[in-house]
Amino acid sequence: MHRSSKHKIFGGVCGGIAESLGWSPTLVRILWLVASALPFVGIPLYIVLWIILPLR
């Protein structure tokens, strides 16, 4: 997995996940919003992934 420099809005995390899975970046962003309703899933996990995933 990686962060996307092509499909990036904020940090490229959702775009990179979408590229890795062969999915639409919009679908991954919608799923991320749904997952963000759960405590300690959305923003904290996004920040961690933003830090650890390399930019490609």
CHARMM internal coordinates of N, CA and C (Angstrom, degrees):
IC EDIT
DIST 1 N 1 CA 1.4463
DIST 1 CA 1 C 1.5258
ANGL 1 N 1 CA 1 C 109.04
DIST 1 C 2 N 1.3139
ANGL 1 CA 1 C 2 N 114.15
DIHE 1 N 1 CA 1 C 2 N 157.11
DIST 2 N 2 CA 1.4578
ANGL 1 C 2 N 2 CA 120.54
DIHE 1 CA 1 C 2 N 2 CA -178.76
DIST 2 CA 2 C 1.5257
ANGL 2 N 2 CA 2 C 108.77
DIHE 1 C 2 N 2 CA 2 C -156.75
DIST 2 C 3 N 1.3223
ANGL 2 CA 2 C 3 N 115.79
DIHE 2 N 2 CA 2 C 3 N 169.02
DIST 3 N 3 CA 1.4657
ANGL 2 C 3 N 3 CA 121.10
DIHE 2 CA 2 C 3 N 3 CA 171.20
DIST 3 CA 3 C 1.5182
ANGL 3 N 3 CA 3 C 107.84
DIHE 2 C 3 N 3 CA 3 C -90.15
DIST 3 C 4 N 1.3092
ANGL 3 CA 3 C 4 N 116.56
DIHE 3 N 3 CA 3 C 4 N 145.34
DIST 4 N 4 CA 1.4512
ANGL 3 C 4 N 4 CA 120.61
DIHE 3 CA 3 C 4 N 4 CA -177.71
DIST 4 CA 4 C 1.5291
ANGL 4 N 4 CA 4 C 110.71
DIHE 3 C 4 N 4 CA 4 C -94.32
DIST 4 C 5 N 1.3160
ANGL 4 CA 4 C 5 N 115.37
DIHE 4 N 4 CA 4 C 5 N 136.13
DIST 5 N 5 CA 1.4662
ANGL 4 C 5 N 5 CA 119.23
DIHE 4 CA 4 C 5 N 5 CA 172.61
DIST 5 CA 5 C 1.5256
ANGL 5 N 5 CA 5 C 109.70
DIHE 4 C 5 N 5 CA 5 C -93.95
DIST 5 C 6 N 1.3322
ANGL 5 CA 5 C 6 N 116.46
DIHE 5 N 5 CA 5 C 6 N -12.91
DIST 6 N 6 CA 1.4567
ANGL 5 C 6 N 6 CA 121.41
DIHE 5 CA 5 C 6 N 6 CA -178.27
DIST 6 CA 6 C 1.5297
ANGL 6 N 6 CA 6 C 112.14
DIHE 5 C 6 N 6 CA 6 C -92.37
DIST 6 C 7 N 1.3395
ANGL 6 CA 6 C 7 N 117.46
DIHE 6 N 6 CA 6 C 7 N -43.94
DIST 7 N 7 CA 1.4635
ANGL 6 C 7 N 7 CA 122.91
DIHE 6 CA 6 C 7 N 7 CA -177.79
DIST 7 CA 7 C 1.5188
ANGL 7 N 7 CA 7 C 109.52
DIHE 6 C 7 N 7 CA 7 C -108.90
DIST 7 C 8 N 1.3065
ANGL 7 CA 7 C 8 N 116.33
DIHE 7 N 7 CA 7 C 8 N 64.44
DIST 8 N 8 CA 1.4480
ANGL 7 C 8 N 8 CA 119.23
DIHE 7 CA 7 C 8 N 8 CA -174.34
DIST 8 CA 8 C 1.5172
ANGL 8 N 8 CA 8 C 110.49
DIHE 7 C 8 N 8 CA 8 C -122.11
DIST 8 C 9 N 1.3269
ANGL 8 CA 8 C 9 N 114.29
DIHE 8 N 8 CA 8 C 9 N 135.56
DIST 9 N 9 CA 1.4647
ANGL 8 C 9 N 9 CA 119.86
DIHE 8 CA 8 C 9 N 9 CA 173.89
DIST 9 CA 9 C 1.5183
ANGL 9 N 9 CA 9 C 108.28
DIHE 8 C 9 N 9 CA 9 C -112.16
DIST 9 C 10 N 1.3139
ANGL 9 CA 9 C 10 N 116.38
DIHE 9 N 9 CA 9 C 10 N -51.27
DIST 10 N 10 CA 1.4609
ANGL 9 C 10 N 10 CA 119.38
DIHE 9 CA 9 C 10 N 10 CA -178.89
DIST 10 CA 10 C 1.5256
ANGL 10 N 10 CA 10 C 110.57
DIHE 9 C 10 N 10 CA 10 C -110.64
DIST 10 C 11 N 1.3147
ANGL 10 CA 10 C 11 N 117.58
DIHE 10 N 10 CA 10 C 11 N -64.76
DIST 11 N 11 CA 1.4554
ANGL 10 C 11 N 11 CA 119.58
DIHE 10 CA 10 C 11 N 11 CA -179.37
DIST 11 CA 11 C 1.5140
ANGL 11 N 11 CA 11 C 113.71
DIHE 10 C 11 N 11 CA 11 C -125.63
DIST 11 C 12 N 1.3280
ANGL 11 CA 11 C 12 N 116.49
DIHE 11 N 11 CA 11 C 12 N -5.46
DIST 12 N 12 CA 1.4547
ANGL 11 C 12 N 12 CA 120.54
DIHE 11 CA 11 C 12 N 12 CA 179.21
DIST 12 CA 12 C 1.5105
ANGL 12 N 12 CA 12 C 114.36
DIHE 11 C 12 N 12 CA 12 C 86.49
DIST 12 C 13 N 1.3358
ANGL 12 CA 12 C 13 N 117.74
DIHE 12 N 12 CA 12 C 13 N 5.21
DIST 13 N 13 CA 1.4604
ANGL 12 C 13 N 13 CA 121.11
DIHE 12 CA 12 C 13 N 13 CA -176.97
DIST 13 CA 13 C 1.5282
ANGL 13 N 13 CA 13 C 110.80
DIHE 12 C 13 N 13 CA 13 C -67.16
DIST 13 C 14 N 1.3162
ANGL 13 CA 13 C 14 N 117.77
DIHE 13 N 13 CA 13 C 14 N -52.60
DIST 14 N 14 CA 1.4715
ANGL 13 C 14 N 14 CA 120.54
DIHE 13 CA 13 C 14 N 14 CA -178.56
DIST 14 CA 14 C 1.5302
ANGL 14 N 14 CA 14 C 110.62
DIHE 13 C 14 N 14 CA 14 C -64.66
DIST 14 C 15 N 1.3161
ANGL 14 CA 14 C 15 N 117.52
DIHE 14 N 14 CA 14 C 15 N -38.92
DIST 15 N 15 CA 1.4603
ANGL 14 C 15 N 15 CA 120.82
DIHE 14 CA 14 C 15 N 15 CA 177.43
DIST 15 CA 15 C 1.5132
ANGL 15 N 15 CA 15 C 112.13
DIHE 14 C 15 N 15 CA 15 C -63.60
DIST 15 C 16 N 1.3178
ANGL 15 CA 15 C 16 N 117.11
DIHE 15 N 15 CA 15 C 16 N -39.76
DIST 16 N 16 CA 1.4650
ANGL 15 C 16 N 16 CA 121.35
DIHE 15 CA 15 C 16 N 16 CA 178.32
DIST 16 CA 16 C 1.5127
ANGL 16 N 16 CA 16 C 112.44
DIHE 15 C 16 N 16 CA 16 C -68.62
DIST 16 C 17 N 1.3308
ANGL 16 CA 16 C 17 N 116.51
DIHE 16 N 16 CA 16 C 17 N -40.32
DIST 17 N 17 CA 1.4651
ANGL 16 C 17 N 17 CA 120.07
DIHE 16 CA 16 C 17 N 17 CA 176.46
DIST 17 CA 17 C 1.5247
ANGL 17 N 17 CA 17 C 109.51
DIHE 16 C 17 N 17 CA 17 C -62.94
DIST 17 C 18 N 1.3303
ANGL 17 CA 17 C 18 N 116.47
DIHE 17 N 17 CA 17 C 18 N -42.73
DIST 18 N 18 CA 1.4653
ANGL 17 C 18 N 18 CA 120.99
DIHE 17 CA 17 C 18 N 18 CA 178.89
DIST 18 CA 18 C 1.5273
ANGL 18 N 18 CA 18 C 111.25
DIHE 17 C 18 N 18 CA 18 C -62.02
DIST 18 C 19 N 1.3225
ANGL 18 CA 18 C 19 N 117.35
DIHE 18 N 18 CA 18 C 19 N -43.77
DIST 19 N 19 CA 1.4647
ANGL 18 C 19 N 19 CA 120.61
DIHE 18 CA 18 C 19 N 19 CA 178.17
DIST 19 CA 19 C 1.5210
ANGL 19 N 19 CA 19 C 111.04
DIHE 18 C 19 N 19 CA 19 C -62.44
DIST 19 C 20 N 1.3307
ANGL 19 CA 19 C 20 N 117.45
DIHE 19 N 19 CA 19 C 20 N -40.95
DIST 20 N 20 CA 1.4557
ANGL 19 C 20 N 20 CA 121.42
DIHE 19 CA 19 C 20 N 20 CA -179.14
DIST 20 CA 20 C 1.5295
ANGL 20 N 20 CA 20 C 112.18
DIHE 19 C 20 N 20 CA 20 C -65.50
DIST 20 C 21 N 1.3383
ANGL 20 CA 20 C 21 N 116.41
DIHE 20 N 20 CA 20 C 21 N -35.57
DIST 21 N 21 CA 1.4589
ANGL 20 C 21 N 21 CA 120.94
DIHE 20 CA 20 C 21 N 21 CA -177.95
DIST 21 CA 21 C 1.5227
ANGL 21 N 21 CA 21 C 113.04
DIHE 20 C 21 N 21 CA 21 C -92.17
DIST 21 C 22 N 1.3374
ANGL 21 CA 21 C 22 N 117.00
DIHE 21 N 21 CA 21 C 22 N -10.58
DIST 22 N 22 CA 1.4519
ANGL 21 C 22 N 22 CA 120.80
DIHE 21 CA 21 C 22 N 22 CA -177.14
DIST 22 CA 22 C 1.5231
ANGL 22 N 22 CA 22 C 112.63
DIHE 21 C 22 N 22 CA 22 C 75.91
DIST 22 C 23 N 1.3285
ANGL 22 CA 22 C 23 N 117.07
DIHE 22 N 22 CA 22 C 23 N 27.49
DIST 23 N 23 CA 1.4599
ANGL 22 C 23 N 23 CA 123.14
DIHE 22 CA 22 C 23 N 23 CA -178.38
DIST 23 CA 23 C 1.5145
ANGL 23 N 23 CA 23 C 109.59
DIHE 22 C 23 N 23 CA 23 C -105.73
DIST 23 C 24 N 1.3244
ANGL 23 CA 23 C 24 N 114.99
DIHE 23 N 23 CA 23 C 24 N 171.94
DIST 24 N 24 CA 1.4559
ANGL 23 C 24 N 24 CA 121.57
DIHE 23 CA 23 C 24 N 24 CA 175.17
DIST 24 CA 24 C 1.5362
ANGL 24 N 24 CA 24 C 109.36
DIHE 23 C 24 N 24 CA 24 C -76.23
DIST 24 C 25 N 1.3254
ANGL 24 CA 24 C 25 N 118.26
DIHE 24 N 24 CA 24 C 25 N 135.18
DIST 25 N 25 CA 1.4627
ANGL 24 C 25 N 25 CA 120.01
DIHE 24 CA 24 C 25 N 25 CA 176.93
DIST 25 CA 25 C 1.5322
ANGL 25 N 25 CA 25 C 112.27
DIHE 24 C 25 N 25 CA 25 C -59.64
DIST 25 C 26 N 1.3178
ANGL 25 CA 25 C 26 N 117.22
DIHE 25 N 25 CA 25 C 26 N -33.12
DIST 26 N 26 CA 1.4650
ANGL 25 C 26 N 26 CA 120.64
DIHE 25 CA 25 C 26 N 26 CA 178.71
DIST 26 CA 26 C 1.5200
ANGL 26 N 26 CA 26 C 110.93
DIHE 25 C 26 N 26 CA 26 C -64.06
DIST 26 C 27 N 1.3296
ANGL 26 CA 26 C 27 N 117.30
DIHE 26 N 26 CA 26 C 27 N -41.63
DIST 27 N 27 CA 1.4651
ANGL 26 C 27 N 27 CA 121.36
DIHE 26 CA 26 C 27 N 27 CA 178.12
DIST 27 CA 27 C 1.5264
ANGL 27 N 27 CA 27 C 110.86
DIHE 26 C 27 N 27 CA 27 C -62.10
DIST 27 C 28 N 1.3208
ANGL 27 CA 27 C 28 N 117.09
DIHE 27 N 27 CA 27 C 28 N -43.71
DIST 28 N 28 CA 1.4678
ANGL 27 C 28 N 28 CA 120.55
DIHE 27 CA 27 C 28 N 28 CA 179.92
DIST 28 CA 28 C 1.5256
ANGL 28 N 28 CA 28 C 110.15
DIHE 27 C 28 N 28 CA 28 C -64.78
DIST 28 C 29 N 1.3183
ANGL 28 CA 28 C 29 N 117.59
DIHE 28 N 28 CA 28 C 29 N -39.11
DIST 29 N 29 CA 1.4753
ANGL 28 C 29 N 29 CA 120.47
DIHE 28 CA 28 C 29 N 29 CA 178.69
DIST 29 CA 29 C 1.5288
ANGL 29 N 29 CA 29 C 111.16
DIHE 28 C 29 N 29 CA 29 C -64.85
DIST 29 C 30 N 1.3293
ANGL 29 CA 29 C 30 N 116.96
DIHE 29 N 29 CA 29 C 30 N -39.78
DIST 30 N 30 CA 1.4690
ANGL 29 C 30 N 30 CA 120.39
DIHE 29 CA 29 C 30 N 30 CA 177.82
DIST 30 CA 30 C 1.5188
ANGL 30 N 30 CA 30 C 110.18
DIHE 29 C 30 N 30 CA 30 C -65.79
DIST 30 C 31 N 1.3244
ANGL 30 CA 30 C 31 N 117.48
DIHE 30 N 30 CA 30 C 31 N -43.98
DIST 31 N 31 CA 1.4677
ANGL 30 C 31 N 31 CA 120.44
DIHE 30 CA 30 C 31 N 31 CA 177.63
DIST 31 CA 31 C 1.5246
ANGL 31 N 31 CA 31 C 110.91
DIHE 30 C 31 N 31 CA 31 C -62.85
DIST 31 C 32 N 1.3321
ANGL 31 CA 31 C 32 N 116.45
DIHE 31 N 31 CA 31 C 32 N -36.79
DIST 32 N 32 CA 1.4682
ANGL 31 C 32 N 32 CA 120.53
DIHE 31 CA 31 C 32 N 32 CA 178.54
DIST 32 CA 32 C 1.5304
ANGL 32 N 32 CA 32 C 110.58
DIHE 31 C 32 N 32 CA 32 C -64.85
DIST 32 C 33 N 1.3251
ANGL 32 CA 32 C 33 N 117.05
DIHE 32 N 32 CA 32 C 33 N -39.44
DIST 33 N 33 CA 1.4630
ANGL 32 C 33 N 33 CA 120.64
DIHE 32 CA 32 C 33 N 33 CA 177.71
DIST 33 CA 33 C 1.5265
ANGL 33 N 33 CA 33 C 111.27
DIHE 32 C 33 N 33 CA 33 C -63.63
DIST 33 C 34 N 1.3158
ANGL 33 CA 33 C 34 N 116.19
DIHE 33 N 33 CA 33 C 34 N -40.26
DIST 34 N 34 CA 1.4710
ANGL 33 C 34 N 34 CA 120.16
DIHE 33 CA 33 C 34 N 34 CA 177.33
DIST 34 CA 34 C 1.5252
ANGL 34 N 34 CA 34 C 109.75
DIHE 33 C 34 N 34 CA 34 C -64.58
DIST 34 C 35 N 1.3251
ANGL 34 CA 34 C 35 N 117.48
DIHE 34 N 34 CA 34 C 35 N -44.12
DIST 35 N 35 CA 1.4668
ANGL 34 C 35 N 35 CA 121.22
DIHE 34 CA 34 C 35 N 35 CA 179.56
DIST 35 CA 35 C 1.5257
ANGL 35 N 35 CA 35 C 111.42
DIHE 34 C 35 N 35 CA 35 C -66.42
DIST 35 C 36 N 1.3223
ANGL 35 CA 35 C 36 N 117.26
DIHE 35 N 35 CA 35 C 36 N -25.85
DIST 36 N 36 CA 1.4651
ANGL 35 C 36 N 36 CA 121.31
DIHE 35 CA 35 C 36 N 36 CA -179.65
DIST 36 CA 36 C 1.5223
ANGL 36 N 36 CA 36 C 112.51
DIHE 35 C 36 N 36 CA 36 C -68.39
DIST 36 C 37 N 1.3228
ANGL 36 CA 36 C 37 N 116.95
DIHE 36 N 36 CA 36 C 37 N -15.02
DIST 37 N 37 CA 1.4568
ANGL 36 C 37 N 37 CA 120.36
DIHE 36 CA 36 C 37 N 37 CA 177.05
DIST 37 CA 37 C 1.5297
ANGL 37 N 37 CA 37 C 111.19
DIHE 36 C 37 N 37 CA 37 C -70.70
DIST 37 C 38 N 1.3261
ANGL 37 CA 37 C 38 N 116.52
DIHE 37 N 37 CA 37 C 38 N -20.83
DIST 38 N 38 CA 1.4633
ANGL 37 C 38 N 38 CA 120.86
DIHE 37 CA 37 C 38 N 38 CA 177.74
DIST 38 CA 38 C 1.5307
ANGL 38 N 38 CA 38 C 109.32
DIHE 37 C 38 N 38 CA 38 C -83.01
DIST 38 C 39 N 1.3283
ANGL 38 CA 38 C 39 N 116.78
DIHE 38 N 38 CA 38 C 39 N 140.97
DIST 39 N 39 CA 1.4719
ANGL 38 C 39 N 39 CA 118.74
DIHE 38 CA 38 C 39 N 39 CA -179.65
DIST 39 CA 39 C 1.5322
ANGL 39 N 39 CA 39 C 112.01
DIHE 38 C 39 N 39 CA 39 C -64.07
DIST 39 C 40 N 1.2941
ANGL 39 CA 39 C 40 N 116.19
DIHE 39 N 39 CA 39 C 40 N 140.76
DIST 40 N 40 CA 1.4680
ANGL 39 C 40 N 40 CA 125.36
DIHE 39 CA 39 C 40 N 40 CA 175.91
DIST 40 CA 40 C 1.5264
ANGL 40 N 40 CA 40 C 113.22
DIHE 39 C 40 N 40 CA 40 C 63.19
DIST 40 C 41 N 1.3269
ANGL 40 CA 40 C 41 N 118.48
DIHE 40 N 40 CA 40 C 41 N 21.90
DIST 41 N 41 CA 1.4581
ANGL 40 C 41 N 41 CA 119.79
DIHE 40 CA 40 C 41 N 41 CA 179.39
DIST 41 CA 41 C 1.5233
ANGL 41 N 41 CA 41 C 111.21
DIHE 40 C 41 N 41 CA 41 C -109.12
DIST 41 C 42 N 1.3062
ANGL 41 CA 41 C 42 N 118.25
DIHE 41 N 41 CA 41 C 42 N -51.99
DIST 42 N 42 CA 1.4583
ANGL 41 C 42 N 42 CA 122.71
DIHE 41 CA 41 C 42 N 42 CA -170.96
DIST 42 CA 42 C 1.5018
ANGL 42 N 42 CA 42 C 115.65
DIHE 41 C 42 N 42 CA 42 C -64.35
DIST 42 C 43 N 1.2961
ANGL 42 CA 42 C 43 N 117.02
DIHE 42 N 42 CA 42 C 43 N -85.76
DIST 43 N 43 CA 1.4620
ANGL 42 C 43 N 43 CA 121.97
DIHE 42 CA 42 C 43 N 43 CA -172.49
DIST 43 CA 43 C 1.5349
ANGL 43 N 43 CA 43 C 113.17
DIHE 42 C 43 N 43 CA 43 C -66.64
DIST 43 C 44 N 1.3425
ANGL 43 CA 43 C 44 N 120.23
DIHE 43 N 43 CA 43 C 44 N -45.96
DIST 44 N 44 CA 1.4674
ANGL 43 C 44 N 44 CA 117.87
DIHE 43 CA 43 C 44 N 44 CA 179.66
DIST 44 CA 44 C 1.5307
ANGL 44 N 44 CA 44 C 113.49
DIHE 43 C 44 N 44 CA 44 C -60.75
DIST 44 C 45 N 1.3278
ANGL 44 CA 44 C 45 N 117.25
DIHE 44 N 44 CA 44 C 45 N -41.58
DIST 45 N 45 CA 1.4621
ANGL 44 C 45 N 45 CA 119.89
DIHE 44 CA 44 C 45 N 45 CA 179.26
DIST 45 CA 45 C 1.5257
ANGL 45 N 45 CA 45 C 110.88
DIHE 44 C 45 N 45 CA 45 C -67.80
DIST 45 C 46 N 1.3188
ANGL 45 CA 45 C 46 N 117.14
DIHE 45 N 45 CA 45 C 46 N -38.23
DIST 46 N 46 CA 1.4668
ANGL 45 C 46 N 46 CA 121.03
DIHE 45 CA 45 C 46 N 46 CA 177.87
DIST 46 CA 46 C 1.5339
ANGL 46 N 46 CA 46 C 109.97
DIHE 45 C 46 N 46 CA 46 C -60.17
DIST 46 C 47 N 1.3202
ANGL 46 CA 46 C 47 N 116.33
DIHE 46 N 46 CA 46 C 47 N -44.52
DIST 47 N 47 CA 1.4731
ANGL 46 C 47 N 47 CA 120.25
DIHE 46 CA 46 C 47 N 47 CA -179.94
DIST 47 CA 47 C 1.5234
ANGL 47 N 47 CA 47 C 110.90
DIHE 46 C 47 N 47 CA 47 C -63.42
DIST 47 C 48 N 1.3159
ANGL 47 CA 47 C 48 N 117.37
DIHE 47 N 47 CA 47 C 48 N -42.66
DIST 48 N 48 CA 1.4667
ANGL 47 C 48 N 48 CA 121.02
DIHE 47 CA 47 C 48 N 48 CA 178.64
DIST 48 CA 48 C 1.5278
ANGL 48 N 48 CA 48 C 110.00
DIHE 47 C 48 N 48 CA 48 C -62.00
DIST 48 C 49 N 1.3317
ANGL 48 CA 48 C 49 N 116.96
DIHE 48 N 48 CA 48 C 49 N -46.53
DIST 49 N 49 CA 1.4619
ANGL 48 C 49 N 49 CA 120.06
DIHE 48 CA 48 C 49 N 49 CA 179.38
DIST 49 CA 49 C 1.5251
ANGL 49 N 49 CA 49 C 111.29
DIHE 48 C 49 N 49 CA 49 C -64.81
DIST 49 C 50 N 1.3226
ANGL 49 CA 49 C 50 N 117.24
DIHE 49 N 49 CA 49 C 50 N -35.62
DIST 50 N 50 CA 1.4617
ANGL 49 C 50 N 50 CA 121.21
DIHE 49 CA 49 C 50 N 50 CA 178.07
DIST 50 CA 50 C 1.5308
ANGL 50 N 50 CA 50 C 110.28
DIHE 49 C 50 N 50 CA 50 C -61.81
DIST 50 C 51 N 1.3156
ANGL 50 CA 50 C 51 N 116.04
DIHE 50 N 50 CA 50 C 51 N -36.56
DIST 51 N 51 CA 1.4664
ANGL 50 C 51 N 51 CA 120.75
DIHE 50 CA 50 C 51 N 51 CA -178.58
DIST 51 CA 51 C 1.5240
ANGL 51 N 51 CA 51 C 111.64
DIHE 50 C 51 N 51 CA 51 C -75.87
DIST 51 C 52 N 1.3400
ANGL 51 CA 51 C 52 N 117.94
DIHE 51 N 51 CA 51 C 52 N -42.38
DIST 52 N 52 CA 1.4615
ANGL 51 C 52 N 52 CA 120.12
DIHE 51 CA 51 C 52 N 52 CA -170.67
DIST 52 CA 52 C 1.5233
ANGL 52 N 52 CA 52 C 114.84
DIHE 51 C 52 N 52 CA 52 C -91.78
DIST 52 C 53 N 1.3467
ANGL 52 CA 52 C 53 N 118.84
DIHE 52 N 52 CA 52 C 53 N -23.74
DIST 53 N 53 CA 1.4625
ANGL 52 C 53 N 53 CA 119.77
DIHE 52 CA 52 C 53 N 53 CA -178.50
DIST 53 CA 53 C 1.5297
ANGL 53 N 53 CA 53 C 110.25
DIHE 52 C 53 N 53 CA 53 C -81.72
DIST 53 C 54 N 1.3363
ANGL 53 CA 53 C 54 N 115.95
DIHE 53 N 53 CA 53 C 54 N 134.68
DIST 54 N 54 CA 1.4654
ANGL 53 C 54 N 54 CA 118.66
DIHE 53 CA 53 C 54 N 54 CA 178.44
DIST 54 CA 54 C 1.5215
ANGL 54 N 54 CA 54 C 111.07
DIHE 53 C 54 N 54 CA 54 C -74.56
DIST 54 C 55 N 1.3253
ANGL 54 CA 54 C 55 N 116.52
DIHE 54 N 54 CA 54 C 55 N 150.72
DIST 55 N 55 CA 1.4617
ANGL 54 C 55 N 55 CA 122.61
DIHE 54 CA 54 C 55 N 55 CA 177.44
DIST 55 CA 55 C 1.5248
ANGL 55 N 55 CA 55 C 108.53
DIHE 54 C 55 N 55 CA 55 C -82.96
DIST 55 C 56 N 1.3221
ANGL 55 CA 55 C 56 N 115.53
DIHE 55 N 55 CA 55 C 56 N 133.59
DIST 56 N 56 CA 1.4671
ANGL 55 C 56 N 56 CA 118.87
DIHE 55 CA 55 C 56 N 56 CA 179.79
DIST 56 CA 56 C 1.4876
ANGL 56 N 56 CA 56 C 109.60
DIHE 55 C 56 N 56 CA 56 C -131.12
END
COOR INIT
IC SEED 1 N 1 CA 1 C
IC BUILD
